[in-house]
């Protein structure tokens, strides 16, 4: 029988691939979009992580979600520094969430308030993705727009408190395997993982509409 972490990975593979292969992300990673598109994407990330980390305190003692709340994962301070670099010191005044981003953040908050297992689904899809595919985005941004290696502009993708990402991800998957819920709840968590990837893909779609490639 597959472990729960394997089940999550395989069951959400199709949605995961749809997110990774979106037109916007493809154009961004190929260097076909300007730094303004990258900055706008970073803005949208701020709203999602504000929802994830702004609600984490209430879940710290929760037996399901609590073990996943590791401070070395938190991204908001890094996002703040990146946005200051990309947008300037008055960055907060110009921040605006796309409707798709607002829907994504609202769903994260709803899970944090009412359903710890659902929160874990969103936590997993975001942070393990950042530790994996996010490094491709960082490398592209450094090469395409000249950001300092692991410096301002790409700090979101730099996990200074995690010396060995591969070992950290193994430990994270062990936490998933040991999550104290029954089989029915595990099925619900898997379904929410799929929903999380779909919400992320909707943000990419909206960004693609805002930054269409010129013919």
C-alpha positions, 0 to 999 in steps of 0.5 A, a space after each residue: 500500500 502506498 504511503 500517504 505522501 506518495 498518494 498525494 503526489 500521484 493523485 495530484 500529478 495531473 493538476 500539478 503538471 497543469 500548473 507547471 506548464 501554464 502559458 504564463 509560467 512557460 513564458 516567464 521561465 523562457 525569458 519571454 516576459 519582462 521583469 514587470 510580469 515577474 514583479 506582478 507574480 511576486 505580488 500575488 504570492 504575497 497575498 497567498 502567503 499572507 493567508 498561509 502565515 497570517 493564520 498559522 498562529 491559531 494552528 500552532 497547537 493543532 495536532 493535525 496542522 501544528 507539526 507542519 508549521 516550521 518557522 524556517 519555511 515562512 516566506 513573508 519576510 523574504 517576500 517583503 524584501 523582494 517587493 521592496 526591491 521590485 516595487 520600492 519602499 512604498 510597495 504596500 500602497 500598490 499591492 493588488 490581488 487579482 480576483 483569482 488570487 483573492 479566491 485562492 487566499 480566501 480558501 486558505 483562510 477558510 481552511 485555516 479557520 475551519 479545517 486543519 487538514 485542508 490547511 495542510 493540503 495548501 501548506 504542502 502544495 506551496 512550500 514543497 513546491 517552493 523547495 523544488 520547482 521554485 529553484 528553477 524560477 530563482 535561477 531564471 530570474 537571476 539570469 534573465 533580470 540580473 538579480 544578485 544570486 540569492 539576493 534581493 528580488 529572489 529571496 522568496 526562493 532562498 530558504 536560509 534556515 534549511 541546509 539540506 532541502 532534500 532531507 527536509 522534504 523527506 522529513 516533511 513527507 514523513 509528517 504527512 505519512 503520520 498525519 493523525 486522521 482517518 482514511 476518509 479525511 486523507 481522501 479529503 486532504 488529497 482532494 484539497 491538494 488538487 483544488 490548491 493546484 487548480 487555484 494556483 493555475 487560475 492565478 497563472 491564467 489571470 496573469 497570462 491574460 494581464 501579460 499576453 505575449 505580443 504577436 
